[in-house]
Amino acid sequence: IPSQFLRSAAAQNSENGLNAEYFNNMQLTGRPFMTRIDREVNFDWERGAPMPGVQTNHFSVRWSGWLVPPETATYELGVTGDDGYRLYINDKLVIDNWRDHAAETRRVSMALQAGKRYRLRLEYYENGGLASIRLGWLRPSDLREIHEQRQAEFRKAVELARHSEVTIFVGGISPRLEGEEMNVAVPGFRGGDRTNLQLPEPQKHLLREIVQTGKPVVLVLLSGSALAVNWAHQHIPAILQAWYPGEEGGTAIADVLFGDDNPAGRLPITFYRSVDQLPPFEDYAMQGRTYRYFSGKPLYPFGYGLSYSRFQYQNPRLSKTQLKPGESVEIEVEIQNTSQRDGEEVAQLYLHGEKLRSTRLRKSLKRFRRVAIKAGERTTVSFRLNYDDFAHFGAQHRWEVTPGTYSITVGGNSEQGVTLPIQVVSAE
C-alpha cells in the first residue's frame, strides 16, 4: 500500500507510513530493539536481518497506524509473507496466517469509505530461512487497469502470432497453484488440489485465438501433473510436456523443438480426458485411478511419448507357453526403426488379462528397457519374467499367484503393443 494512504498517528498532519517495532524474538514481547516509521511494508530480507543488531532468524515486527482510503469502494487487502503474519483492521483480525511457511499470500475483501481512518495493525515473525513481508491492496481503479492491460497484452500476443512464421505457446500451471495444503482459491483449484484438469481459461481463450491465425503452433506445457488438453490434441500438431524443468529448461526445450535432440521421454502418469473420469477426492480406493485400475479411454496413456523416430514391434516370442512355480520365461520381440532418423525407444512389458482382472488390477508394468536403434534397422529386445512376477497381494494379506491364462504385451506405451498368452500353473 503506498505511503500516502498510511498514517503513523491519528492526527491529520501525522507522518506518512506506519509505526514499526522490531523485536529480537518471535513473540513480539519485551522492549523492541528498534522503533521507526516504515513508509511502506514491502520487505524482502532473503536470509539476512532487517537491520544490524536484529537477529538473522527468530525475529518479529509489529506495524501499526491508520489506513486512509482514497475512494469509497470494495478493496482487496493482501499480505504476502514468509513466515507467519496476521492483519487487524479496527482491532478485528481479518487475515490470520500465523504459522511457519514459505511465501504465501492471503487476501480479504473489505468495503472502505473515502477519507475515513481505519486502525491498522500488521504482525509478523520469522523462524528461519528466507524472510519477506508485503502489505498491498487492489483498488477498483487497479482492477480496471489490470483488466485493460491484460486485454492489450492479449491483442498484442495474437497480432505477434499473426505476423510470425511459427508460434511457441508456453502454457500450463504453476507450483504456486498445485501442491499440498496450499492457500489457493482460484477457479480449478482448491487448497492445492485440482478441481478440474483443464488449462486455465485465459490460456484456453488465447490459444484458440492464436490457432485461428492459421500459423503453425507448438504447445509447450509446464505442470507437475496431468492436463486435459483435449482441444489442443485435436488442433495443434506438436505438444511438448516439459513439466517443471529448472533453470536449463529453456535450453532443453529449444534442443527438442529445433531437432538438436531426439526426445525419448515417456509419461510416468496417465493424462485423463476429464476429471469426470476419476472418482471423487474423498474416495481413497484405487479403483478407477492410474493405468493399473483405470478402464476408460485416456487422452494420453501411461508410458506414452513421441519422438522424431517411429518404431514398429514385430515377432513376439516366448521361451515357453506354460509357467510353473520356480520357473522363469524369456520374452523376445523385434523392434524396427521405420523412420529416417536414429532414435531411442522405451520398450515396456505389461501383464494383463482375465486372471489379472480378477485381482482388480487391469494391467501392471513389469519390465521396461530403453534401446537405441539406428534409422531403418531393427533389434531384438528380451525380458525375463519369474513366476513371482505374476503374484498379487491377496485377501489373506499375503502374496499369491492365481493360476490361469495371462497376457503379456510389449509395446511403446500401456495401451499398444504385441501380445502373447501364457498359462500359469498353480503351486499345488
C-alpha positions in Angstrom: 0.0 0.0 0.0 1.6 3.4 -1.0 2.7 5.6 1.9 0.3 8.4 1.0 -2.6 6.2 2.2 -0.9 5.2 5.5 -0.6 7.4 8.6 1.6 6.8 11.6 -0.8 8.5 14.0 -4.4 9.7 14.1 -3.6 13.3 13.6 -4.3 14.8 10.2 -0.7 16.0 9.8 1.0 12.8 11.0 3.9 11.4 9.1 3.1 9.0 6.2 3.8 5.4 6.9 3.4 3.0 9.8 5.0 2.7 13.2 7.4 -0.2 13.2 8.6 -2.1 16.2 11.4 -4.7 15.7 11.9 -7.5 18.3 14.7 -9.9 18.8 12.2 -12.7 19.5 9.3 -14.3 17.6 6.7 -13.4 20.2 6.6 -9.6 19.9 7.4 -9.4 23.6 9.6 -7.2 25.7 11.1 -4.0 24.7 11.6 -3.5 20.9 15.2 -3.5 19.7 14.3 -0.7 17.3 11.3 1.6 16.6 10.9 3.7 13.5 8.5 4.7 10.8 8.4 2.5 7.7 6.8 4.3 4.8 5.6 1.0 3.3 5.6 -2.6 4.2 7.4 -4.2 1.3 10.5 -6.1 2.5 12.5 -9.0 1.2 15.4 -9.6 3.5 16.1 -13.0 2.0 18.4 -14.8 4.5 19.6 -11.5 6.2 18.4 -9.4 9.0 16.2 -6.2 8.8 19.0 -4.1 10.2 22.2 -4.5 12.1 21.6 -5.7 15.6 18.4 -7.7 14.8 18.8 -11.5 14.6 19.0 -13.1 11.1 16.4 -15.5 12.3 13.8 -15.6 15.1 12.7 -12.0 15.0 9.3 -10.3 14.8 7.9 -7.0 13.7 4.7 -5.1 14.5 3.5 -2.3 12.2 0.6 0.0 13.5 -1.1 3.1 12.3 -4.0 4.2 10.2 -5.3 3.3 6.7 -7.0 6.2 4.8 -8.6 5.0 1.5 -8.8 7.5 -1.4 -12.2 6.3 -2.6 -15.3 4.6 -1.4 -15.3 1.1 -2.7 -14.6 -2.6 -2.0 -10.9 -3.1 -1.7 -8.9 -6.3 -1.7 -6.3 -6.2 1.0 -3.5 -8.7 0.8 -0.4 -9.8 2.7 2.4 -11.9 1.4 4.9 -13.2 3.8 7.5 -15.9 4.9 6.9 -16.8 7.7 3.8 -16.0 9.8 1.6 -12.9 9.7 -1.7 -11.5 10.8 -3.6 -8.4 9.9 -6.0 -6.4 12.1 -8.4 -3.7 10.8 -10.1 -1.7 13.6 -8.7 -4.3 16.0 -10.5 -7.1 14.2 -8.4 -10.0 12.9 -9.1 -10.2 9.1 -6.1 -12.2 7.9 -4.6 -15.0 10.0 -1.6 -17.0 8.7 0.3 -17.3 12.0 2.5 -20.3 11.3 5.8 -21.3 9.6 5.5 -21.4 5.8 7.2 -20.3 2.6 6.0 -17.2 0.9 2.2 -17.3 0.8 -0.5 -14.7 0.0 -3.7 -14.2 1.9 -6.4 -11.8 0.8 -9.6 -10.3 2.2 -12.3 -8.0 0.6 -13.4 -5.1 2.6 -15.8 -2.2 1.9 -14.0 1.1 2.9 -15.0 4.7 2.8 -13.0 7.5 1.2 -11.1 9.6 3.8 -12.2 7.5 6.8 -9.4 6.4 9.1 -9.1 2.7 9.8 -6.9 1.5 12.6 -4.4 -1.0 11.1 -2.0 -3.4 12.7 0.2 -6.0 11.0 2.2 -8.5 12.9 4.9 -10.7 11.5 7.6 -13.3 12.7 10.5 -15.0 11.0 11.6 -18.5 12.1 14.5 -19.3 9.8 15.3 -19.5 6.1 14.0 -16.8 3.8 12.3 -13.7 5.3 9.8 -11.4 3.5 6.7 -9.4 4.1 4.5 -7.2 1.9 1.2 -5.4 2.6 -0.8 -4.5 -0.5 -4.2 -3.8 -1.9 -6.1 -3.7 -5.1 -8.4 -0.7 -5.6 -11.3 -0.7 -8.2 -9.1 1.5 -10.4 -6.3 -1.0 -10.1 -8.6 -3.8 -11.2 -9.8 -1.8 -14.2 -6.2 -1.0 -15.1 -5.2 -4.7 -14.8 -8.1 -5.8 -16.9 -7.3 -3.2 -19.6 -3.6 -4.2 -19.5 -4.4 -7.9 -19.9 -6.7 -7.1 -22.8 -4.0 -5.1 -24.5 -1.4 -7.9 -23.9 -3.9 -10.4 -25.3 -4.4 -8.5 -28.5 -0.6 -7.9 -28.8 0.1 -11.7 -28.5 -2.4 -12.5 -31.2 -1.0 -9.9 -33.5 2.5 -11.2 -32.9 1.4 -14.7 -33.8 -0.3 -13.4 -37.0 3.0 -11.9 -38.2 5.2 -14.9 -37.2 6.1 -18.0 -39.1 5.6 -20.2 -36.0 4.2 -19.6 -32.5 5.6 -21.4 -29.5 2.9 -21.2 -26.9 4.2 -21.9 -23.4 1.3 -22.6 -21.1 0.2 -24.8 -18.2 0.1 -24.3 -14.4 2.5 -23.5 -11.6 3.8 -24.9 -8.3 2.1 -21.9 -6.7 -1.2 -23.4 -7.7 -0.8 -27.2 -7.2 0.6 -28.9 -4.1 -0.4 -30.0 -0.7 -2.3 -27.9 1.9 -1.9 -24.6 -0.1 -3.8 -21.4 0.3 -5.1 -21.4 -3.3 -8.6 -20.2 -4.1 -8.8 -19.7 -7.9 -11.0 -21.5 -10.5 -9.8 -25.1 -11.0 -8.0 -25.4 -7.6 -9.0 -25.9 -4.0 -6.3 -25.7 -1.3 -3.6 -27.1 -3.7 -5.9 -29.8 -5.0 -7.3 -29.6 -8.6 -11.0 -29.5 -9.2 -10.5 -29.9 -13.0 -7.7 -30.8 -15.3 -8.2 -28.0 -17.8 -5.8 -25.3 -18.8 -6.7 -22.0 -17.1 -9.5 -20.3 -19.1 -7.4 -17.2 -20.2 -4.8 -19.6 -21.7 -7.5 -21.7 -23.5 -9.0 -18.5 -25.0 -5.6 -17.1 -26.1 -4.6 -20.5 -27.6 -7.7 -20.7 -29.7 -7.3 -17.2 -31.0 -3.7 -17.9 -32.0 -4.6 -21.1 -33.7 -7.2 -19.2 -35.7 -4.5 -17.1 -37.2 -3.6 -20.1 -39.4 0.0 -20.1 -38.4 1.7 -23.3 -37.1 1.6 -23.5 -33.3 3.7 -25.6 -30.9 2.3 -26.0 -27.4 4.8 -26.4 -24.5 3.1 -27.5 -21.3 4.5 -26.8 -17.8 3.0 -28.7 -15.0 3.6 -31.2 -12.3 0.5 -33.2 -13.0 -1.7 -34.3 -15.9 -3.6 -31.7 -18.1 -6.7 -32.5 -20.1 -5.7 -30.6 -23.3 -8.4 -32.2 -25.5 -8.9 -29.2 -27.8 -5.1 -28.8 -28.2 -4.8 -32.5 -29.0 -7.2 -32.1 -31.9 -6.0 -28.7 -33.3 -2.3 -28.4 -32.5 0.3 -30.6 -34.4 3.0 -30.6 -31.7 2.7 -30.7 -27.9 5.8 -30.9 -25.6 5.3 -31.8 -22.0 8.2 -30.1 -20.2 7.0 -30.5 -16.5 8.9 -28.0 -14.2 12.3 -28.3 -15.9 14.6 -26.0 -13.9 17.0 -23.3 -14.9 18.3 -25.1 -18.0 14.7 -25.9 -19.1 14.8 -23.3 -21.9 17.9 -24.9 -23.4 16.4 -28.4 -23.2 13.1 -27.3 -24.8 15.0 -25.4 -27.6 17.1 -28.5 -28.3 14.0 -30.6 -28.7 12.0 -28.1 -30.8 14.8 -27.4 -33.2 15.7 -31.0 -33.6 19.1 -31.0 -32.0 17.8 -33.7 -29.6 15.6 -36.6 -30.5 13.4 -37.0 -27.3 12.5 -40.3 -25.9 10.7 -39.4 -22.7 7.6 -41.4 -21.6 4.7 -40.3 -19.4 5.0 -41.6 -15.8 1.3 -40.9 -15.2 -2.0 -41.1 -17.2 -3.3 -38.0 -18.8 -7.1 -38.2 -18.5 -9.6 -36.6 -20.8 -11.6 -35.1 -17.9 -11.8 -35.1 -14.1 -15.2 -36.7 -14.7 -13.3 -39.9 -15.5 -11.9 -40.0 -11.9 -13.5 -40.9 -8.6 -14.2 -38.1 -6.1 -11.3 -36.7 -3.9 -12.9 -38.3 -0.8 -12.8 -41.8 -2.3 -9.4 -43.2 -1.4 -9.9 -46.5 -3.1 -7.7 -47.2 -6.1 -10.4 -48.3 -8.4 -10.6 -46.1 -11.5 -7.2 -44.5 -10.8 -3.9 -44.8 -12.6 -3.2 -47.1 -15.6 -3.4 -50.1 -13.3 -7.1 -49.7 -12.4 -8.4 -47.1 -15.0 -10.7 -48.7 -17.6 -11.7 -45.6 -19.5 -10.1 -44.1 -22.6 -7.3 -41.7 -21.6 -6.1 -38.7 -23.6 -2.5 -40.0 -23.3 -1.9 -43.3 -21.7 0.8 -44.1 -19.1 4.1 -44.7 -20.8 3.1 -42.6 -23.9 5.7 -40.4 -25.7 6.6 -39.5 -29.2 10.0 -38.8 -30.8 11.3 -37.8 -34.3 11.7 -41.6 -35.0 9.0 -44.2 -35.4 9.1 -47.8 -34.2 7.3 -51.0 -35.0 7.0 -54.1 -32.8 7.1 -57.5 -34.5 7.5 -61.2 -34.0 7.0 -61.6 -30.3 8.2 -64.9 -28.8 8.0 -66.8 -25.5 10.5 -69.4 -24.4 7.6 -71.4 -23.0 3.8 -71.2 -23.0 3.3 -72.7 -19.6 5.0 -71.4 -16.4 5.4 -73.5 -13.2 6.5 -72.4 -9.7 10.2 -71.7 -9.5 10.5 -71.2 -13.3 11.0 -68.2 -15.5 10.1 -67.3 -19.0 12.0 -65.3 -21.7 10.1 -62.8 -23.8 11.7 -61.6 -27.1 10.3 -59.0 -29.5 11.8 -57.3 -32.6 11.7 -53.5 -32.8 12.3 -51.8 -36.1 13.1 -48.1 -36.5 10.9 -47.3 -39.5 11.9 -43.7 -39.8 14.9 -42.0 -41.3 16.4 -40.8 -38.1 18.3 -42.6 -35.4 16.4 -42.7 -32.1 15.7 -44.4 -28.8 12.6 -46.4 -27.9 11.4 -47.4 -24.4 10.0 -50.9 -24.7 7.5 -51.7 -21.9 6.2 -55.1 -20.8 2.8 -55.3 -19.2 0.8 -58.2 -17.6 -2.9 -58.2 -18.1 -5.8 -60.4 -18.9 -8.8 -62.0 -17.3 -6.9 -63.6 -14.4 -5.2 -60.4 -13.5 -8.5 -58.5 -13.6 -9.9 -61.0 -11.1 -7.5 -59.3 -8.7 -9.0 -55.9 -9.6 -5.8 -55.0 -11.5 -6.4 -54.0 -15.1 -2.7 -54.3 -16.1 0.7 -54.0 -14.5 4.1 -52.8 -15.8 6.7 -55.4 -15.1 9.7 -54.5 -17.1 11.0 -51.7 -19.4 14.1 -51.1 -21.4 15.5 -48.1 -23.4 17.2 -49.1 -26.6 18.9 -47.1 -29.3 18.1 -48.1 -32.9 19.6 -46.6 -36.0 17.3 -45.5 -38.8 15.9 -48.4 -40.8 17.5 -51.0 -38.6 15.9 -53.5 -36.2 16.9 -55.1 -32.9 15.7 -57.8 -30.6 14.8 -56.9 -27.1 14.4 -59.6 -24.4 12.9 -59.7 -21.0 12.7 -62.3 -18.3 9.7 -62.8 -16.0 9.8 -65.0 -12.9 6.9 -67.0 -11.5 6.7 -64.5 -8.6 6.1 -61.6 -11.1 2.6 -63.0 -11.5 1.8 -62.6 -7.8 -0.6 -60.2 -6.3 -1.4 -59.2 -2.7 -4.4 -61.3 -1.9 -7.4 -61.2 0.5 -5.4 -63.2 3.0 -2.8 -60.4 3.2 -0.1 -62.3 1.5 1.5 -62.5 -1.9 -0.1 -65.2 -4.0 -0.3 -66.4 -7.7 -3.7 -67.1 -9.2 -3.3 -69.9 -11.8 -4.7 -69.4 -15.3 -4.1 -67.7 -18.6 -2.4 -64.3 -18.6 -1.5 -61.9 -21.4 2.0 -60.4 -21.9 2.1 -57.2 -24.0 5.3 -55.5 -25.1 4.9 -52.0 -26.7 5.7 -48.3 -26.6 3.0 -47.5 -24.0 0.4 -49.1 -21.8 -2.3 -49.2 -24.5 -0.4 -50.5 -27.5 1.9 -53.4 -28.4 2.2 -57.0 -29.4 0.6 -59.6 -27.2 1.1 -63.3 -26.3 -0.8 -65.6 -23.9 0.9 -67.7 -21.2 -0.5 -70.3 -18.9 0.5 -70.0 -15.2 0.2 -73.3 -13.2 -0.6 -73.5 -9.5 2.0 -74.4 -6.9 -0.3 -77.1 -5.6 
